[in-house]
Structures are given as structure tokens and as C-alpha cells.
Amino acid sequence: MKSIQKMFLSVFFLTLLVAAPVCENTFASEEMAINISLPAEILYEIISDALPIPLEGNQELVNGNITIVTLDKLQVKNNSIVLQGVVKGENLSMSTRIAGRDLNMKLGTAILPVTCELLMRFDKIGKILYLTPRFSKPDEAGGGAELGDVLLPVLTAFADREHPVEFDAIKPLLARVGNRDIPINLKLVDIQAKQGMMIIKLRPKVSKKQ
């Protein structure tokens, strides 16, 4: 899940870089929040460009390299993001115990289409975004039921529990006024998922020169 957390951090900071020129001219007071709207189509492009994304599997279940290789569809709903794509496992093996003996079974390669809904909850006090993955039952096609049975326990190990994404301090923006650069500190206020859009709310504060 750490890879997914890093992905969301990348999305967040890339959004700030893209929106920085717009933000410089939108503040009026310390209490006014800047809303940066990220359409689902742009979010899809950012995540697709980051592929393939490795997943840290549960070594007690399955050993091997597990990677998100494609993102076929992304939908932003109220308080959640739905992802549809393909997960690939390579050099897979599973440890088991049969008749009192420990065995390591080599499973090879598996490909599994998956649908995952990421429930979002932002802690405004701690400035932490919590993600709760929920996986739908995969289709029989695209890898077969047996191969799906191999990868599914690894994915469901992440499911139905919150994973925190912590945000470091945001680098100040520079607003050019005449021949001076005025630093503007940005405080993260909220992150929301609404129908078709992810919204990042920031509160600006102009740094006073001592």
C-alpha cells in the first residue's frame, strides 16, 4: 500500500505545480481558501503515466513481484475513487504445509483484472488523508479463476482498513509583484472527492518581511 500512498502524494504535488500560476492571483485574504479542481480525466492521465506501480505483497501469503500494469478506467464519486485495471504477478510462489511438511509451491505468472474503490477521509486536524480500499470480485476472464485465487488474497490483505497518507509542508509559492517575489505560504485545508472531480482546498498566507 505504500506505493499507492506515494502515488497520491505525487498527484497532490503535481497538481500544485500545474495550478501554481493560477493560485498566485486568486487570494484576497488570509481566510479565503483556494480550490484546486482536478477532473477525473487528468487524474487518470497522472496515474497512467506513473505505471507500472509495484505493490508490497504479504510475504506470508504469496512471494513474488506484484505490479499494477494498466489502468483501464477511473471514476471519481462522492468520497471515493474507483479504479479498474490489471494486476500482474511474476515469479509467484506460495508456502504451505502438507502432512506436517513445509512446501514451497512455484506458481509462475498470473494476471488479474481488478476493480478497487478507494474510500477517502481527510483528517483536517492532523492533515492526513485516509484511504480504505475495497475490491470487487474479479471476473472469470483475463487470467482464470485459479490464477485469480492466487493474487486475490494479497490484494484483500489491504482491504477494509484505513491507510494514512501524510503530507509534508507545502513549499511556498512565489507571486511576482513588480520586481519583487512575494512568498505565499499554503496551508492544506481539505481534500474532497466529488462527482467527477477531486478538490484540494488550500489557505494562503503572505509572508511578512521582517
C-alpha positions in Angstrom: 0.0 0.0 0.0 3.0 2.3 0.4 3.2 2.6 -3.4 -0.4 3.8 -3.5 0.3 6.4 -0.8 3.3 7.7 -2.8 1.2 7.9 -5.9 -1.4 10.1 -4.1 1.4 12.3 -2.8 2.7 12.6 -6.4 -0.7 13.5 -7.6 -1.1 16.2 -4.9 2.2 17.9 -5.6 1.9 17.7 -9.4 -1.5 19.4 -9.0 0.1 22.2 -7.1 2.8 22.7 -9.8 0.2 22.8 -12.5 -2.1 25.1 -10.6 0.6 27.4 -9.2 0.3 30.2 -11.8 -3.5 30.3 -11.3 -3.2 30.4 -7.5 -1.0 33.4 -7.4 -3.8 35.7 -8.5 -6.8 34.1 -6.6 -6.2 35.1 -3.0 -7.7 38.1 -1.3 -7.4 37.5 2.4 -5.8 35.1 4.9 -9.2 33.4 5.5 -10.0 32.7 1.8 -9.4 29.2 0.7 -8.2 28.3 -2.8 -10.0 25.5 -4.5 -8.0 23.4 -7.0 -10.2 21.1 -9.0 -8.7 18.1 -10.6 -11.0 16.4 -13.1 -11.1 12.6 -13.3 -9.6 12.7 -16.8 -6.5 14.5 -15.6 -6.2 12.2 -12.5 -6.4 9.2 -14.9 -3.6 10.6 -17.0 -1.3 11.3 -14.0 -1.8 7.8 -12.6 -1.4 6.1 -16.0 1.9 7.9 -16.6 3.1 6.6 -13.2 2.5 2.9 -14.2 3.7 0.3 -13.6 3.2 0.6 -9.9 4.6 -2.2 -7.6 2.6 -3.4 -4.7 4.1 -4.6 -1.5 2.6 -8.1 -1.0 2.1 -10.0 2.1 5.1 -12.4 2.1 3.2 -14.7 4.4 0.7 -15.3 1.7 2.4 -15.1 -1.6 6.0 -14.4 -2.6 6.9 -12.7 -5.9 6.7 -9.4 -7.8 3.1 -7.9 -7.9 2.5 -4.9 -10.1 -0.4 -2.7 -11.3 0.4 -2.8 -15.0 -2.6 -1.0 -16.6 -5.3 1.4 -15.6 -8.4 1.0 -17.8 -10.9 3.2 -16.1 -11.0 5.8 -13.3 -14.2 7.3 -11.8 -14.4 9.9 -9.1 -17.5 9.5 -6.9 -18.6 11.3 -3.8 -15.9 10.5 -1.1 -14.3 7.8 -3.2 -12.3 7.0 -6.4 -13.0 3.8 -8.4 -10.1 2.2 -10.3 -10.3 -0.5 -12.9 -7.2 -2.1 -14.2 -4.9 -5.2 -14.4 -2.6 -6.6 -11.7 0.2 -8.9 -12.8 2.2 -11.3 -10.5 5.5 -12.7 -11.7 7.8 -15.3 -10.1 5.0 -16.2 -7.7 5.4 -18.9 -5.1 3.3 -19.9 -2.1 4.4 -21.5 1.2 2.1 -24.2 2.6 2.2 -27.1 5.0 1.0 -30.6 3.9 1.2 -33.7 6.1 3.5 -31.9 8.6 5.9 -30.8 5.9 6.6 -27.2 4.8 6.4 -26.9 1.0 7.1 -24.0 -1.4 5.0 -24.2 -4.5 6.1 -22.3 -7.6 3.1 -20.7 -9.3 4.7 -18.7 -12.1 2.8 -15.7 -13.6 -0.7 -14.6 -13.0 -2.8 -11.7 -14.5 -5.9 -10.5 -12.8 -8.4 -7.7 -13.8 -9.4 -5.8 -10.6 -11.8 -3.1 -9.6 -10.9 -1.2 -6.5 -12.8 1.6 -4.8 -10.7 3.9 -2.6 -12.8 5.5 0.2 -11.4 8.8 1.2 -11.5 10.5 4.6 -9.4 13.7 5.3 -8.5 14.5 8.9 -8.5 18.3 8.9 -6.7 18.5 12.3 -3.9 16.0 11.6 -3.7 16.9 7.8 -3.8 13.2 7.0 -5.7 11.6 4.1 -7.0 8.1 4.9 -7.7 5.6 2.1 -9.7 2.5 2.6 -9.5 0.1 -0.4 -12.5 -2.2 -1.3 -12.0 -4.8 -4.0 -14.9 -6.2 -6.1 -14.9 -9.8 -7.0 -12.9 -10.2 -10.3 -14.4 -11.6 -13.5 -13.5 -15.1 -14.6 -12.0 -13.8 -17.8 -8.5 -12.4 -18.1 -6.5 -14.8 -16.1 -8.8 -17.6 -14.9 -10.3 -18.3 -11.6 -7.4 -20.3 -10.3 -4.9 -17.5 -11.0 -7.3 -15.0 -9.5 -7.3 -17.1 -6.4 -3.6 -16.7 -6.1 -3.5 -12.8 -6.3 -6.8 -12.0 -4.6 -5.7 -12.8 -1.0 -2.7 -10.4 -1.5 -5.0 -7.6 -2.6 -7.7 -8.2 0.0 -5.0 -8.0 2.7 -5.0 -4.3 2.0 -8.8 -4.0 2.0 -11.3 -2.7 4.5 -8.8 -0.9 6.7 -7.6 2.7 6.6 -4.2 3.5 5.2 -2.8 7.0 6.1 -1.2 9.4 3.6 0.7 12.1 5.4 1.5 15.4 3.7 4.8 17.3 4.4 4.9 21.0 4.5 4.0 22.7 1.2 6.7 24.7 -0.5 5.6 28.4 -0.6 4.5 29.8 -4.0 6.2 33.0 -5.3 4.0 35.8 -6.6 5.8 38.3 -8.8 4.8 41.9 -7.9 6.8 44.5 -9.8 10.4 43.4 -9.4 9.8 41.6 -6.1 8.9 37.9 -5.4 6.4 37.7 -2.6 6.3 34.2 -0.9 2.9 32.8 -0.2 2.6 30.0 2.4 -0.1 27.5 1.7 -1.9 25.5 4.4 -3.7 22.4 3.4 -7.4 22.7 4.5 -9.2 19.8 2.9 -9.2 17.1 0.2 -12.5 16.0 -1.2 -13.8 13.6 -3.9 -16.9 14.8 -5.5 -18.8 13.5 -8.6 -16.2 13.6 -11.4 -13.7 15.8 -9.5 -11.1 15.7 -6.8 -10.9 19.0 -4.9 -7.9 20.3 -3.0 -8.5 23.3 -0.7 -5.6 25.5 0.4 -5.5 28.6 2.6 -2.8 31.2 1.5 -0.9 33.5 3.9 1.5 36.1 2.6 4.8 36.0 4.5 5.6 39.4 6.0 9.1 40.6 5.5 10.9 41.3 8.8 
